[in-house]
Amino acid sequence: MEEAEPDQRGREVVQPAVNLPAALFTDQYGRRHRSLRISIIDKCQLRCTYCMPAQGLPWLPPAKLLRVAEISRLARIAHAGGVRDFRITGGEPLIRRDVCEIVREIATLGTAEDPIDLALTTNAVLLDKFAKDLKDAGLSRINVSLDTLRPERFKKLTLRDQLGRVFAGLASAKEVGLFPIKLNTLLMPGVNEDEILDLVDYARREGFELRFIEQMPLGNNPWNGSTIITQVEILEKIAEKHVLTEVPGRGSAPAATWYVDGGPQKIGVIASVTRPFCGGCDRLRLTADGMLRTCLFSDRETDLVTPLRSGASDLEIAQLMGLAVHEKEPGHLIGKAGFKLPKRGMSAIGG
């Protein structure tokens, strides 16, 4: 049996049920995996044109979704294997009514001596309603997807007139102290590349950390790698107005970052296509229906929900996870021979 002890907030901290070797989540290329992105739902109330069709997608039936206790148990096993960075994703995770309960369960894994980083990625449409409860539940910080500052363009991109609610959600996150607040902007040629400088100015004014993302071969639209807006082009555009100084010590982070005009404000670029960072990748992904994926661009999945619901022990599940990690590919094949589009879209895999 696990033992429980109170943390500094008086909550019960559940200790790992198994002692796992440090090498269990280290792959054959020496990458130790310390980050787990947990999708809790595949649904989203927006219809971003690059992500899904206007009518939506065939959603998972509720019975297929991992339950709170199952998410908590898998997070606990991952924590026992060395994972310390947890990101709750979707779809749109705030659609799920028990999102705060999920946050609270995962937050109990951290202690003052051995903290975890617990973040959530959202489109922020519902964030004004949830920000305080999420903070109280133990959420560390928030990531918000924001591709434009213009209401009409937002409506065209998402097929929903909700930009005002996004700004309200960001204001609420600031008010309750969900820092740092990171903005993720997917740049698309002929769509929003003319807002690069406006977005930089907005993020600096509000105290947010902005990260531009190269468009990747995922989602609803046909992908052409020759027309993406690259990291080089992004930095050249920002340098027309600002002085950029690269931040050293990127480690396993997906974004390379730069100080803007000497800092402390930073911008980042996630250049999965032109500057892949696979050699330092330490991320695992858990889909909303309980499949473990070791790479966003690979269709290899390890079924965890079936053994979970069939009485497997924590050690048996951990060994399944460890085997998946061991077999992780050295990197994605975007732009190379043999690359195939993932069968699942981003909303199904988890952001």
Secondary structure, DSSP 4 states (H G I P E B T S, - for coil): ---EEE-TTSPEEEPPSS---GGGGB-TTSPBP-EEEEE-----S---TTTS-TT---PPPGGGSPPHHHHHHHHHHHHHTT--EEEEESS-GGGSTTHHHHHHHHHTT--SSS--EEEEEE-STTHHHHHHHHHHHT--EEEEE---S-HHHHHHHHSS--HHHHHHHHHHHHHHT--SEEEEEE--TTTTGGGHHHHHHHHHHHTPEEEEE---S-SSS---GGGS--HHHHHHHHHTTS-EEEPS--TT-SSEEEEETTSS-EEEEE-TTTS--GGG--EEEE-TTSEEES-TT----EE-HHHHHTT--HHHHHHHHHHHHHT--SS--TTSTT----SS-HHHH--
